[in-house]
C-alpha cells in the first residue's frame, strides 16, 4: 500500500500505510472509510485524508458516469464495481437502491439506510418517495454483508419480499436484490428468492 500512497504522503507513505492497515485491516476498508474514520487512523496526515477521499470520489464519479449512460445490468462489471465502492467495504450493513426506467435505463441511485454490522432496516417511505421523485418503474436493491458472506439470510429474504409487495402495490417493481459480500455478489432473483 505504501507505494500507492507515496504520491500523496511522500516520505510518510510507509507510516501512513501501516496505520491504515492496522486500523482498517486492509486497503479496501480504508478506501471506503468516512473522513472521520480516516482522520482517526491518520491524525497527523489531514492532506492524505483529503487526497484519499478525492481519489475515491473521482473513481466513483467515473463509474457512475459509465453506468448512467447505458441500461443497468445486474451482471455488468462496472455496475458491480460501483456497488462494491458504494457499500461493499462498509463496517455496517447498508441498503442501496438503483432506480431505473421500464427498460432498465439508469435514473439515479443512493444509500437508503444504514444499520448495524448484522442487519439493516429499510425505510420504505423514503424508498418510495425517491422512486416517485425520479419517475422510476423499477428498483434494484443491494446491501452488503460486513461478515464477507454473500449468502442471503432469512431476514434478507423476508425484507426483500416485504419491500417487493409494498412497491408492487404502486406499480414499481423490485427487479433484484443483490447481496454484496467480500468476494462475490449474489442475485436473489437468480436464486429464485424474488
PyMOL commands that set and color helices and strands:
alter all, ss='L'
color gray80, all
select helices_A, chain A and resi 2-24+27-31+35-41+46-68+77-88+124-134+154-168
alter helices_A, ss='H'
color red, helices_A
select strands_A, chain A and resi 94-100+106-114+138-144+173-180+185-187
alter strands_A, ss='S'
color yellow, strands_A
deselect
rebuild
show_as cartoon
